[in-house]
Amino acid sequence: MRVTDGMTRLQSARDLALAQRRLASSQRQASSGLRLQVASDDPAAAARLLQTDAQRAALAVDRTSIGRSLGELAAADAALAGIGDSLARAHEISLAMANGTMTSSERASAAVEVEDLRQHILGLANTQVAGIYIFNGQRTDAAPFDPTTGAFVGDGGVRRIVAAPGQAVEVNVTAAEALTASGGRDVMADLTALSTALASNDVAGVRAAAGTLTLGQQQVVEARASAGMLSARLTSLDSTLGDQGLQLDAERSRLADADPVSTLSEMALAQHALQAALQASASILGKLSLVDKL
Amino acid sequence: MGGLLDALIVGRSAVDAARAGIEITGHNIANASTLGFHRRRLQQSAVEPPPVLGGGVRIDGGTRVADNLLARRVAAAMADQGRADTRETLLLQVEQASASVGEGGIGNAISAFFSSLSALSAAPADPTVRSQVLASAAQLADAFRSASEGLDTVADGADHDLVPALAEVNQKAARVAELNASILSNEAGGQEASDLRDERDLLVGDLARIAGAQTITDGSGQLTVLVGGLTLVQGDHAATLEAAPDAALGGRSRIDLVEGAMRLDLTGRLQSGEIGGRLQVRDQVVPAVQAQLDQLAYDLATRVNTQHRAGFGLDGIGGRDLFAPPAAVPGAAAALQLQSGITAREVAAASAAGLPGNSENAIALNQLSEGQYAGGGTATFDGQVAAIVGGVGTIVAAGEREASLRQDELGYLQSLRESKEGVSLDEEMTQLVAYQRSYQAGVRVLQAVDAMMQEILRL
């Protein structure tokens, strides 16, 4: 083949452009640390990356939601524990006051303590976390018990959150199930009955109240256990999501991040290639010509 | 004496031929870097010697070293390369506009929107979380709108660039027609009009690159130029290409071949050259991506609205849309926006009125992300975005590969052409030395004859 100057020039220009392009692309990867910057870098990986990112975003939000609900459940647990303690105290009083040796004035003062306990329980049942009444089902904007009359005006609805992609789980226990007849015993009414019996020195009434309070205590323990179960479930979901999150992070890195070792060695190679191309072009274009020899 | 005079003429012919050779070599050297220059060769032949021994050398003229077949292949490669190169540039813009894999892309906006609904399920009465839902819905609408507008901008850009490209084609086509006429008259004497042919070849290459023009050469050296299979230049006459706004193309330009009173629509036939590349992106690639985005925006807005209408806001009122309901699929992406006047309190998280802690509708809205409601019921919204982005990425990557392939192909053919038709300085230097020697030798012949004549005259 006949080799002309124009041909050599074209070839050199093409080779240089190629070497420059290669260097620029490896430099871009090395400086950004990303293998995938636009979809055309690797279309299949780009599609996968978008879905991975969507899952990562969903997981992060779900874990925040779980954290929020766990906070509410912890508050519910503490409140139910307090209610349980108060009920235990009321039960203790009822047992003590059922004893025939107690005087009516002792029973009257016990009635005052029971009333205090009832008020305390009422306060705990109306617990708010960040402005929402945690025991009032779906009517989170109102107290389940009327603070003055103590009457139950609440909602027994189940609250659910999206706790994992495609999965909505229950996150509340209600005052209705823990303290009202819909859970078995109307605990507040039982306490009122006890304090009334004590005030009126009605020993049989006090004795009867002792029996009902045991059932009430049981009911609160069950509510607390169900809060514990919900917490346990959320905690386990959270740790699963945490693991999935790590996997997704790894997946993302695999899809999008450049491998530093191979990127840097590619860049070094590209630099050498460019240098070689420059040297070759310079020596061919600049030096080898008959013009200089004649 | 007569014999000596003949020898004198022979010597002069040698000197003349050597001078002509040096002229041609000089011309080649001078034009070594001239674009489109074909090297020239001196054609010379021995003069038949009747009646004596030698008649000397005759200059038959300079010929232009050209390979018409190769020229046509180079032109075809230029047309392909022009198309692939323009297409690549535009495709990168399409990708930039519609297939972002990072922040601000539709994919991220959709996942952020559904995530905000998931957060709403955990705090359905929280005003900040509610505002976040509206904000992410607005961002989603923005992402669709800006992708759609970005695509429009690319198509508009491709459209606007047609006018200067057509002007260039018309100007070059007219010049080819002029050159056809000049070449015909200049070559009537049998001598090749090399420089005019060089210029015409260069123009033909440009026409191929811009409009994918093809050529036919007839026996008399006249060049017919075809674009999209129709005649643009024939002999000394050139038709013109004109851009005309067409309602069927949404107000963008149709390309007509205009010849006197005749107008022919060439738009669908121009598939090569830079113009072909622009038309492909404008009329095929962009509308296809646009249609996918429109369908996705329509499906998403309609689904979300239906579910949103089933729920109730904090004010206990239901039946509201979250997005302004799209009128039709075409244009849905560009028109996507929040329902006007919707407030954070009106976001329908609850499935029943008057229950601020009820997040059943927020959950149902969030679950829309899990269902196959996009792509005609074959994909989730996320999955569909990934499919669109992956699809655009594949087209762009293929476009880039094609551009580099076409570039290589053209480079190879140009090298081949340079190898045949280009100037080699080394070769010209050799010729220069050879002609210089010939000249010196010719002069020596003249000197020898002169000396002999002197001898004779002294008798």
Contacts between the chains, C-beta under 8 A, distances in Angstrom:
chain1	res1	chain2	res2	distance
A	1	B	419	5.4
A	2	B	419	4.9
A	2	B	420	6.9
A	2	B	424	6.6
A	2	B	427	7.9
A	3	B	419	6.7
A	3	B	424	6.8
A	4	B	418	5.2
A	4	B	419	6.1
A	4	B	422	3.8
A	4	B	423	6.1
A	4	B	424	4.2
A	4	B	427	7.9
A	5	B	32	5.9
A	5	B	422	7.1
A	5	B	423	6.5
A	5	B	424	6.2
A	5	B	425	5.2
A	6	B	32	7.3
A	6	B	33	7.6
A	6	B	418	4.2
A	6	B	422	4.0
A	6	B	423	6.9
A	7	B	415	5.0
A	7	B	418	4.1
A	7	B	419	5.5
A	7	B	422	6.2
A	10	B	411	6.5
A	10	B	414	5.9
A	10	B	415	5.8
A	10	B	418	6.3
A	11	B	411	7.9
A	11	B	415	6.4
A	14	B	411	5.2
A	36	B	101	6.7
A	37	B	101	7.9
A	38	B	92	7.9
A	38	B	95	5.7
A	38	B	96	7.4
A	38	B	99	7.4
A	38	B	101	7.0
A	38	B	393	7.3
A	38	B	396	7.6
A	39	B	95	5.8
A	39	B	99	4.3
A	39	B	100	8.0
A	39	B	101	5.7
A	39	B	389	5.0
A	39	B	390	6.8
A	39	B	392	5.9
A	39	B	393	2.9
A	39	B	396	6.8
A	40	B	91	8.0
A	40	B	92	7.7
A	40	B	95	5.8
A	40	B	392	7.8
A	40	B	393	4.6
A	40	B	394	7.7
A	40	B	396	3.6
A	40	B	397	4.1
A	40	B	399	8.0
A	40	B	400	6.3
A	41	B	393	7.6
A	41	B	397	7.7
A	42	B	393	7.5
A	42	B	397	8.0
A	43	B	389	7.8
A	43	B	390	4.7
A	43	B	391	7.5
A	43	B	392	7.9
A	43	B	393	3.2
A	43	B	394	4.2
A	43	B	396	8.0
A	43	B	397	5.8
A	44	B	390	6.3
A	46	B	99	7.5
A	46	B	101	5.0
A	46	B	386	7.9
A	46	B	389	5.6
A	46	B	390	5.8
A	46	B	393	5.0
A	47	B	386	3.9
A	47	B	387	6.5
A	47	B	389	5.9
A	47	B	390	3.2
A	47	B	393	7.5
A	48	B	386	7.2
A	49	B	101	5.7
A	50	B	101	6.2
A	50	B	105	7.7
A	50	B	107	3.9
A	50	B	108	7.9
A	50	B	382	7.1
A	50	B	385	6.0
A	50	B	386	4.4
A	50	B	389	5.8
A	51	B	382	5.7
A	51	B	383	6.8
A	51	B	386	5.1
A	53	B	107	6.9
A	53	B	108	6.5
A	53	B	111	6.5
A	54	B	107	6.7
A	54	B	108	7.9
A	54	B	110	7.1
A	54	B	111	3.5
A	54	B	114	7.8
A	54	B	369	8.0
A	54	B	382	4.5
A	55	B	111	8.0
A	57	B	108	7.6
A	57	B	111	4.5
A	57	B	112	6.3
A	57	B	115	4.9
A	58	B	111	6.5
A	58	B	114	6.8
A	58	B	115	5.5
A	58	B	118	6.4
A	58	B	369	7.7
A	60	B	115	7.5
A	61	B	115	4.0
A	61	B	116	7.6
A	61	B	118	4.8
A	61	B	119	5.1
A	62	B	118	5.9
A	64	B	119	6.6
A	64	B	122	7.5
A	65	B	118	6.3
A	65	B	119	6.0
A	65	B	121	6.7
A	65	B	122	3.4
A	65	B	123	7.8
A	66	B	122	7.9
A	68	B	122	5.0
A	68	B	123	6.4
A	69	B	122	6.0
A	130	B	126	7.8
A	131	B	125	7.8
A	132	B	125	6.3
A	132	B	356	8.0
A	132	B	357	6.6
A	136	B	357	7.2
A	137	B	355	7.9
A	137	B	357	6.6
A	138	B	350	7.4
A	138	B	352	7.7
A	138	B	355	3.9
A	138	B	356	7.5
A	138	B	357	4.1
A	138	B	358	4.0
A	139	B	354	7.5
A	139	B	355	5.8
A	139	B	356	6.9
A	139	B	357	6.2
A	140	B	125	5.8
A	140	B	356	5.4
A	140	B	357	3.2
A	141	B	125	6.4
A	141	B	356	4.5
A	141	B	357	7.5
A	155	B	355	7.0
A	155	B	357	7.8
A	157	B	355	6.5
A	157	B	357	7.2
A	157	B	358	6.5
A	159	B	357	5.4
A	159	B	358	7.4
A	159	B	359	6.7
A	160	B	121	7.0
A	160	B	359	6.5
A	160	B	360	6.9
A	160	B	363	6.0
A	161	B	118	7.9
A	161	B	121	4.6
A	161	B	122	4.2
A	161	B	359	6.6
A	161	B	363	7.5
A	162	B	117	7.6
A	162	B	118	4.1
A	162	B	121	4.5
A	162	B	122	7.5
A	162	B	362	7.7
A	162	B	363	5.6
A	162	B	366	4.9
A	162	B	367	7.8
A	165	B	369	7.7
A	165	B	370	6.7
A	166	B	367	6.5
A	166	B	370	4.3
A	168	B	121	7.0
A	168	B	363	4.5
A	168	B	367	7.6
A	171	B	122	7.7
A	172	B	357	7.9
A	256	B	101	8.0
A	289	B	425	6.0
A	289	B	426	6.6
A	290	B	425	6.9
A	290	B	426	4.3
A	290	B	429	4.2
A	290	B	430	7.1
A	291	B	425	6.0
A	291	B	429	6.0
A	294	B	429	5.8
A	294	B	433	6.8
